Each structure stands twice: as C-alpha cells, then as structure tokens.
Amino acid sequence: MESILASMPVVAFDLVVARVHSRLHAELLAKGAPVGLHDLQIAATAIAFDHVVVTGDTKSFPRITGLTFEAW
C-alpha cells in the first residue's frame, strides 16, 4: 500500500476545497438530495483541482453539479 501511495500526488483539503465543499453541501441539502460527507470531500477536491473521479458509485456522484466522473 505504501508504494502505491508514494506514487500518487497528495492534494490538500485546503480553504479553496472547503469552500467548494460547503457550497455543494448547501446545494444538495436544498435539493433534498444529500451526499455522504466523505464522497462530498472527494467531489469537492476533484472540482477544485479540475480532476475526474473514477468510481463504482453511480448513486451519489451523479447528483453533484459540476463534477466530472467516470463509472467503472
């Protein structure tokens, strides 16, 4: 596991990501379609850094506006 992690960049959950996270959380709550907070952290980080999320979760991630994801 450590060798896999060492080969990947670490992206910080910083103020920019936290702001995206809080905006997404508020939008989803207003729609009555909340997403788990860990999934929301992943999505907020991906949006903030313009990354794609690759996931098997086809329930939560499609509800997140602005998120690019690929279902595997």
Summary of the structure (lengths in Angstrom):
residues: 72
radius of gyration: 12.7
end to end distance: 21.2
largest distance: 41.4
contacts: 164
relative contact order: 0.17
helix: 51%
strand: 11%
